[in-house]
Amino acid sequence: MNYRTPGVYVEEISTLPASVAQVETAIPAFIGYTVKTSHQNKKLVNKPRKIRSLKEFEEIFGTTSPTIFANGPDGRITLKSDGKNLILADNIRDPHDSMKSWLYYALQMFYVNGGGTCYIVSCGEATAGREPDKKDFLDALKMIRKERDVTLILFPDGVSLSENDYYSVSAAALEQCTDLKNRMTLIDILKQPQSGVFRGDDDFSEVGENFRTKIGDDHLMFGAAYYPWLQTNLNYVTDESEQEIAISGRLLGAFSDLRKVTRLRTGEGSRSESGRSLYDVNRNLYNMVRHEMNKFRVIMPPASAMAGIYAYVDRTRGVWKAPANVSLSSVQKPMTVIGSQQQASMNVHPSGKSVNAIRTFSGKGVLVWGARTLAGNDNEWRYVPVRRLACMIEASVSRALNSMEFEPNNENTWNKVRSMIGSFLDSLWRDGALQGPTPQDAFFVQVGPGVTMSPQDVSNGRMIVEIGIAAIRPAEFIILRFEQKTGQS
């Protein structure tokens, strides 16, 4: 400053180096169909929207299309009279076989398992009878490319596509992850059943080879797959005013008032429907029907629950901790039992395409029992935490170096960069993310002529930084060796 007037002047001197701020690591993008496609007169389709709670999702996107229960060919629940009692004419069918939209249930599983901030990308309106279209998912996928906060990609409604289309969309997501290097794709295992909807309860040997063939051989280090599907504790969303009830047989005595019943319950404000609701006419029968409906719980592919586990582990332990040996919440059981022998071919396979198992352990519940990427034969990127740690470091350092754009490409700038990145990696080492007894063993940062740059690089404005890290790898195989020591006289 050019001081001309007598007085006291304060100058603040910065003594701390520039720092690298760690980016968030478990922000998934859920792509699927939504009940609402506009909010506050703004279109939602193919517009990534950040939300922070299930309540916020419900306010903006709605819930899901109500499930209709039936026990006959006419799409209604039919009660029949034997003259004395009213009973179900037949067992109610499992509504899973008519499932089309999974997004809302996926968000429930995400949040109950520890999820937080996420993005929702609506690829269209979830209307009854709508068949999913591969193009809808690919269009939505292109839109999240611009969202640099996204670190996971999921397609909950993608399991309603054909096998070929779903794996094609998943392959496109893997390619995007490779291009951006800041996100991974969580993939569900799918098989086209002869009828109904896949339940994820087939033996893995029957679905595994099909998956490994159709997912392709490219960009595998940025993907992870889990199996089997999960029997959850989630109830199906219903609208009792749309649930049709039919009564057959002779209605005598106490049941004579049921002749006009057509709905399980009257919709709000529908006075003209008074007396035509089973809830209004016979509360005991209503409770009996409601009890039978509540026996059915949603069967879910596991990716959305795993996204919640990723967020929970990152928040409580760190992105370098494997998201495994963690119990799943709101899960009754996996849809098929996987033992150690069955998991062997899932975990280690000649193709290298590892699939992580979800298993039940006595006294522990349902646990995630695997932490491998699809690149199971890759010595560098075999494990999910190693891949995600590298993604986090790359994204964090890249954003921090934006402040160095157009700075003089000289020793002063190189020292700042070396100090800034070194301080960040040192903090990760102290937190346990990197292995080695000293920081020098855990990482290195190199920048400068004769090391990472040639004189031509400097003259062309290129500042090249090389970073090396010794990432912590999970103890996947714990081996105990016992030796019997012979007594000595």
HUCORKA-V233126 format. One record per run of one state. SS is the DSSP state (~ for helix, > for strand, _ for the rest). FROM is the first residue (numbers start at 1). TO is the last residue. If there is no record, write none. Layout:
BEGIN
ss = <SS	SS>
from = <FROM	FROM>
to = <TO	TO>
END
This chain:
BEGIN
ss = <_	>	_	>	_	>	_	>	_	>	_	~	_	>	_	>	_	~	_	~	_	>	_	~	_	>	_	~	_	~	_	>	_	~	_	~	>	_	>	_	>	_	~	_	>	_	~	_	>	~	_	~	_	>	_	~	_	>	_	>	_	~	_	>	_	>	_	>	_	>	~	_	~	_	>	_	~	>	_	>	_	>	_	~	_	>	_	>	_>
from = <1	28	35	38	40	42	44	45	46	49	52	54	62	77	82	86	89	95	99	103	113	118	126	134	145	152	155	156	161	163	181	184	189	204	215	220	223	228	230	236	244	249	253	261	263	264	271	274	277	278	282	283	295	297	301	303	317	327	328	331	335	340	348	356	362	365	370	372	373	383	384	405	411	432	434	435	439	443	448	449	450	453	454	455	460	465	470	471	472>
to = <27	34	37	39	41	43	44	45	48	51	53	61	76	81	85	88	94	98	102	112	117	125	133	144	151	154	155	160	162	180	183	188	203	214	219	222	227	229	235	243	248	252	260	262	263	270	273	276	277	281	282	294	296	300	302	316	326	327	330	334	339	347	355	361	364	369	371	372	382	383	404	410	431	433	434	438	442	447	448	449	452	453	454	459	464	469	470	471	489>
END
